[in-house]
Amino acid sequence: MTDITVVGAGGEYMESVVVVAWHKKPGENVAAGELVVTVETAKAATEIEAPVSGVLADIRAQIGEEVAIGTVLGTIRDGATQGAPATAVAPPAAPAPATPAAPAARTPPAVAPPVAANGSVRVTASPLARRIAASRGIDLNEIIPSSPSGRIKLRDVDAFTEARPAAGNAPIGVPSPAASAISLARRGSATGTPFVFLHGFGADGFSWQPLLATLGADHAAVLVDLPGHGRSPADAGARSFEDLASTIAQALNEAGIEECHLVGHSLGGGVAIALAETGRVVPRSLTLIAPAGLGPEIDGDFLDGFSRATRVESLRPWMLRLFADPSIVSPGYVQAALKARTEELRQAQAVLADRLFPDGTQAGEMRAALRRIAVPQRIIWGECDRIIPMRHALGAGPEAAIHLLPNVGHMPHVEAPSTVARLILQNARSAG
């Protein structure tokens, strides 16, 4: 038996990964070098190939499960499944023709494309190629890989970009790139009304992992990377919560999500209110965690310092303001956050902060909108929040149940995930 493990994903500072997809089922044959499982860190997705040929014997880490680096994800046993067709032996090659044929401009690799369980062709591509293709609005199915393995790489995306028609010749009705490139990561169950999670400023969908580990895999979850965060490109036109909400609404609609339980933290809380107000995605319940938009005050020094920081030494003091428990902000935690934010994202976030919070003031006013939203509402706030004042919760209106957590800062879903998960589920159940 040979173990399938994950080693070094995301860099030396990453301590754990989340299993996001298995590409083989137990009992199926695998070939050495064939993609078997994809895991995700705060930085990017990592595709893990089979170390040997054989049969996938078992899966030990389920989709959505967070495991430590080095954990055995599954095992491969020697041999092939009974009844599996033997590999055909090619007949002797015929004599070469006297005149060689002209080479094709681009020859597809001589490998069979992988097929998903539903019979459709599954595209294999590097995480970087996927991210760049998404940001350019490119369908990976249209790209012919240059690698003999059949895996699409960045060079293939670049070549396709140069060869395709100019944007002005694109057909009418193509979705806006800002919405079509928004990263939506699905977790947990594939059935039921999903919980859509919108993170705070400077974070990404992976920041919800402590909460998801407590919430469990029985619930459908969609982790959204807001524009200019995580794997989502910046939206150059976004100047308000409403602008961001419009982009997210389109992305969710394109993904077939028409109703959900909305959960928003900080910046994501303001966007969640605006998203619920649009009606383009029907909220069954609304849970806000230290949300923006309920008052003018905000820690402008934090926004400026966080946006400027390019080193661990300069980022850590600002991250300490997020938590009541300073032990959370370990050097590895700060390094992971820094590595997850490219220079392009850092600049995009600085621009967004200046537009939404000019001169260290919350320009967006969402209290009236929140009072118009007729769904079960809960507001969760840490009593030690140093970013947005806890007293803003009092502006939510009579429909919202307010929960104040002692010894918790601006990140209740990280510092008190069990309590927050319980409150989210209670709010969802009250929706009927």
BELUR-V663239 format. One record per backbone hydrogen bond with DSSP energy under -0.5 kcal/mol. NH is the residue of the N-H (numbers start at 1). CO is the residue of the C=O. Records with the same first field share a line. If there is no record, write none. Layout:
NH->CO / CO
//
This chain:
2->76
4->74
5->3
6->71
11->8
14->11
17->67
18->40
19->65
20->18 / 38
21->38
23->36
24->36
27->56
28->25
30->54
33->50
34->31
36->48
37->48
38->21
39->46
40->18
41->44
46->39
48->37 / 46
49->47
50->34
54->30
55->77
56->28
57->55 / 75
58->75
60->58 / 73
61->73
62->60
64->19
65->62
67->17 / 65
69->15
70->6
71->68
73->4 / 71
74->4
75->58
76->2
77->55
84->81
90->88
100->98
108->106
111->109
116->120
119->116
122->114
123->121
125->123
126->152
130->126
131->127
132->128
133->129
134->130
135->131
136->132
137->134
138->133
140->138
142->139
143->140
145->143
147->151
150->147
152->124
156->153
157->153
158->154
159->155
160->156
161->157
162->158
163->159
164->160
169->166
170->167
174->171
179->176
180->176
181->177
182->179
184->182
185->223
186->184
187->221
195->220
196->194 / 261
197->195 / 222
198->263
199->197 / 224
203->200
207->204
208->205
209->206
211->208
212->208
213->209
214->210
215->211
216->212
219->216
221->187
222->195
223->185
224->197 / 222
225->183
226->224
228->232 / 233
229->226
232->229
236->234
238->235
244->240
245->241
246->242
247->243
248->244
249->245
250->246
251->247
252->248
253->249
254->250
255->251
256->253
257->252
258->256
260->282
261->194
262->260 / 285
263->196
264->287
265->198
266->289
268->199 / 265
269->266
270->266
271->267
272->268
273->269
274->270
275->271
276->272
277->273
278->274
279->275
281->275
282->258
283->281
284->260
285->260
286->376
287->262
288->286 / 378
289->264
290->288 / 380
292->266
298->360
299->387
300->298
303->299
304->300
305->301
306->302
307->303
308->304
309->305
315->311
316->312
317->313
318->315
319->315
320->316
321->317 / 318
322->319
323->320
326->324
328->325
329->326
330->328
334->330
335->331
336->332
337->333
338->334
339->335
340->336
341->337 / 338
342->340
346->342
347->343
348->344
349->345
350->346
351->347
352->348
353->349
354->350
355->351
356->352
357->353
360->357
361->358
362->296
363->356 / 361
364->356
366->293 / 364
367->293
370->366
371->367
372->368 / 369
373->369 / 370
374->372
375->373
376->284
377->399
378->286
379->401
380->288
381->403
383->405
384->408
385->382
386->321
392->389
393->390
394->391
395->392
396->393
400->397
401->377
403->379
405->381 / 403
406->404
408->405
410->322
411->322
414->411
415->411
416->412
420->416
421->417
422->418
423->419
424->420
425->421
426->422
427->423
428->424
429->425
430->426
431->428
432->429
//
